[in-house]
Structure formats: C-alpha cells, structure tokens
Amino acid sequence: MTSFTIEGSSLRLLRPNERGVVSRIDSSKGDLVAQKLRSMNITTGTTVTVEQQFPRFILRVGHDQVVLSDPLRDAIYIRLSR
C-alpha cells in the first residue's frame, strides 16, 4: 500500500520543478487579478509547475509558459501531493 499526504501552499513557496493543482485563487486580490489568471488558463483545478523563481517567476500551464507578476503569483494557492 502506498501512502500519500495532501499539502496546501501558496504558489510563492514552491521551488522550481515542483507541481501542484490550483486549489484557490484569493479573491481579496481583486477581480482584475482573477481575470488575468483566467486569461492565462489558470483556474481552480489547473495543474501547474514552477519552472523558475528568479529573476522572473515562470510557471508552466499545460504546454504554455507564463510569467507571473508578484500580485498574480500571490493570489494562487495550490495543493501538493507527495
């Protein structure tokens, strides 16, 4: 039997090559932030992988790479499975 745990985290805390599923988008960041994320195909349930943290925060969403500003990155919470 294989065991696993589910962990939640701010996207900001993920390291390169770590993957998660978007569990929540912080609505207190405003509608414009949520709209921009939707336009990048980042919604609840989307699987994302951190490609780079510095000097730009680059996220892989499906076959696309997107660069996130700090407000966009900080609005995303993900669920990790290990």
N, C-alpha and C positions, 0 to 999 in steps of 0.2 A: 504494500500500500504506500503510495506517495503522499506526503503531507505538503500542504501549502498554507501560506498566510496571505491575507489581503491587507495592503497598507495604503493609506492615503497620504498625499503630499502636495504641496504647492509645486507647480512646474519649475519654479525658480531653484528648487533644491535638487533636481535631477542632474546627474552627471552625463557627459557625452556617452552615447550608445545605450543609455537606459530608456526603457519604453514603458508607456502607461496608456491607460484609457481615460479620456476626459470624463470625470465624474461630476464636475460642477464648473460653471462659469459664474464668477462673483458679480451679481447684478448691481452691487453698490458702486461698481466702477463706471456705470452709466450705459445708456443704450448704444452710444456710438462705438464703444469698445466691443460690445456683443455683436453689433452689426459688422464691424471689421473682421471679427473672428469668424462669423458665419461666411463672409465673402471669401475667406481663406479655407473654407470647408472644415473648420474646427468647431465642432458641436459636441454636446454630450454623447458619449458612446464612441467617439472617434479615437482610433489608436494613433499615438504619436511617438516619435523617437527623437531625443535630443541629439543633434549632430555636432553642435558647437555651442559653447557658452560665451567665449570671449574671442575677439573683440565685439562680435555680434552674436546674438542668441539665434541660432538656426535650428529649426525644427523640421523633421520630415513628417509629412502628412500624406499617406499613400505613396504615390510616385513623385510628389512635389516637395520642394524645399521652400520654406517660408522664413523670413527674417521677422522676428517679433521685437517690437519696442518694449521697454520696461512695463508700461501700463497694460499692454496686451498680455505679456508673459505673466504678470502678477495676478491677472484675473482668472487664470486657469488652474484648476485643481485636478489632480489625476489619481487614479487607483493603480498601484503596482501589484503584480502577483509574482511571487518568488517560489 
